[in-house]
Amino acid sequence: MKKIYITTAIPYVNGAPHIGHAMDYCLADVCARYHKLIGDEVRYQAGTDEHGNKIFQKAKELGVPVEQYTAENADKFKEFIAKLNVSYTDFVRTTDENHERRCQEIWERLKDHIYKSKYEGWYCTGCERFITDKEYEENGGVCPDHQKPYERLKEENYYFKISDFKNEIREAIETDEMLILPDFRKKEILKLLEDSPDVSISRDKSQLTWGVPVPGDDSQVMYVWIDALANYITVLGFPDADISDWWPAEAQFVGKDILRFHAIIWPAMLMGLGLPLPRNLVSHGMVLSNGQKMSKSIGNVVDPVEVLDKHGVDAFRYFFLRHIDTFADSDFTWEKFENSYNNELANDLGNLVQRLATLANKNDISFDESFKPELSEEYKSYMNNFEYSKAFDFVWEKIQDINRRIDEEKPWALAKSGDVEKLNNCMNDLIGSLLCANEMLKPFLPNASEKISEVFKNPIKPGEPLFPKTV
Ligand code: MSP
């Protein structure tokens, strides 16, 4: 039994959960459930990123104390995660006292690689990111993601010497010691790494008060990304505890927009602390709405709770894990969602379960209970390579294949002919294939797969339809 640690990006709490946030949680949950299925012990981290001006300003705008605002939103994220049928073992809020203290200790341990210098340049509060002059020029001075002009900063900051680690980071990426997925992102990161300057890792207190104080310097607060990245190890107890049972993480799930922080600053921090790098950095694409990035100003934001409430959590997970490609940007539309529910979940899977169970029930077929469903090698290879939407496609082909076999083998005709042995063998084969597909569905559709296992326990009874049709 291996010990597996899986992490998710911690969202900013400047609003309620967004449909994109579901991607990290669902993908990491598939990974967690798959590892449990193959017998591993799993720890799953989640949390909330609560510092920085973006959040501070939002709370101020609403006239709510920032502590109350962040606490309320952190609760909304916890509820959202539960609604997705995801269970975490560890939850970190970056305002937790333990997290803050551990961050300060981490800072002390990195001191040999930190120096003070003047920063003059651009910043985007929406991204909480320092912007290079080149990017400023390219974007005409306005952040394309947040539609706000970049701010000019002129302050004395602490810098982290990325230059001390560049060669080692490049080597770790090139040799896949820290595997970046998908492969084309790995190439982008290697290019970005070449031009990466040392990074500013603090802000002047006159500009930012809502953050972890820099130890030994009252005038400075940590840059929000330093405090945020540290969460992955502070939640395990670092540096108070020995974390070697769980660290390095097996997989860290992040969106493509924040891969650069995880692939450059984060490994530099880990190297500075003498810790190994995560084994896999898995970066997923963006969920689009009608082909466009979701944004409040365009008015195309989809409320994830509305989608969840429509047909339940398995329908949600089905769409986001199969029709949203694991690595590429993909589109959510209500039409696609409804079609996938009615034509695929209800027709392909729901009907199959009903059809087989009704036939078994009518003809008093019992299923051989010594049968052990197995995971196919092809499925395991997709799952081990984090190609989850492909693995899901593979399982779906198996489901469609069982439907075809029923049409071809016509068990109802065998029943009519009175050949009990042939009917029994045919039905046991079909049910066995369905239970193998069901085993592979477990990481994706945990509720439905549990119900399917129940249906095919002797005596077999169809029960309620799994996915009642709506059209
Ligand atoms: N707070 C930082 C992460 C710190 S991790 C040490 C952050 N927060 S975020 O709220 O902006 O994003 C959290 C996660 O949600 C990221 O992985 C991000 O890529 C993901 N998504 C946010 N919108 C998304 C989509 N529309 N589609 C898919 N995922 C997106 O960045």
Boltz pocket constraint, residues with backbone or C-beta under 6 A from the ligand:
constraints:
  - pocket:
      binder: B
      contacts: [[A, 8], [A, 9], [A, 10], [A, 11], [A, 12], [A, 18], [A, 19], [A, 20], [A, 21], [A, 23], [A, 24], [A, 49], [A, 225], [A, 228], [A, 229], [A, 231], [A, 253], [A, 254], [A, 255], [A, 256], [A, 257], [A, 258], [A, 284], [A, 285], [A, 286], [A, 287], [A, 288], [A, 294]]
      max_distance: 6.0
